[in-house]
Structures are given as C-alpha cells and as structure tokens.
Amino acid sequence: MSDAVCPSCGVQVSVKGTPKIGMSVTCMACDTELDIVWLDPLELDWPIEDDDFDEDVDEE
C-alpha cells in the first residue's frame, strides 16, 4: 500500500494495490476524487475534466 497527500485537505491518502498513473482514488477525509499523476513519489491531483479544454478554438 502506498500513501500520498490529498491536495484538498492535506491528509494522507492510502492507495491499495499497485498505483498507476491516471488511476482514480477518493480521499476518505474530504471525499474528493483525485487522480494519480506521479508515481515516485506518489502524487495526487484533481482530475482534468473535458470542459477544462476548449476544443473549438478558431485558428486564423
């Protein structure tokens, strides 16, 4: 089991099994859904939503 810090509340989040980049975990302290973004050291971040990117940008 590996541990990482929740970026929302700062509590240690335990990741069961083998962590993989892109894997989703939930912080049990603040109920925030997070993604694994780095493995060594294990780092969590908020997931990227599809609406975070504007794919309809006109290039001229």
C-alpha positions as CSV (number, residue, x, y, z in Angstrom):
1,M,0.0,0.0,0.0
2,S,1.3,3.5,-0.9
3,D,0.4,6.9,0.6
4,A,0.1,10.3,-0.9
5,V,-1.1,13.7,0.3
6,C,-4.5,15.0,-0.6
7,P,-4.2,18.4,-2.4
8,S,-7.6,19.5,-1.0
9,C,-7.2,18.8,2.7
10,G,-3.6,17.6,3.3
11,V,-4.5,14.2,4.8
12,Q,-2.5,11.1,3.9
13,V,-4.5,9.0,1.3
14,S,-3.7,5.3,1.2
15,V,-3.7,3.7,-2.3
16,K,-4.4,0.0,-2.3
17,G,-2.8,-2.3,-4.8
18,T,-0.3,-1.2,-7.4
19,P,-0.7,2.6,-8.2
20,K,-0.8,3.5,-11.8
21,I,-0.8,7.0,-13.4
22,G,-4.4,8.0,-14.2
23,M,-5.9,5.7,-11.5
24,S,-8.7,7.4,-9.5
25,V,-8.8,7.4,-5.7
26,T,-11.0,9.1,-3.2
27,C,-9.8,11.0,-0.1
28,M,-11.7,9.5,2.8
29,A,-11.3,12.7,4.9
30,C,-12.8,15.2,2.4
31,D,-14.4,12.9,-0.1
32,T,-12.5,14.5,-3.0
33,E,-12.0,12.3,-6.1
34,L,-8.3,12.5,-7.2
35,D,-6.1,11.0,-9.9
36,I,-2.6,9.6,-9.5
37,V,-0.4,11.9,-11.6
38,W,3.1,10.8,-10.5
39,L,4.4,7.5,-9.1
40,D,7.8,8.3,-7.4
41,P,7.0,9.9,-5.1
42,L,3.3,9.2,-5.3
43,E,1.4,12.4,-6.1
44,L,-2.4,13.1,-6.4
45,D,-4.2,15.9,-8.2
46,W,-7.7,16.8,-9.2
47,P,-8.9,15.1,-12.3
48,I,-8.9,17.0,-15.6
49,E,-12.4,17.5,-16.8
50,D,-13.2,17.5,-20.6
51,D,-14.7,21.0,-20.3
52,D,-11.4,22.3,-18.9
53,F,-10.2,22.4,-22.6
54,D,-11.8,24.5,-25.3
55,E,-11.5,22.3,-28.4
56,D,-13.5,24.8,-30.6
57,V,-10.7,27.4,-30.7
58,D,-10.6,29.0,-34.1
59,E,-7.1,29.4,-35.5
60,E,-6.7,32.2,-38.0
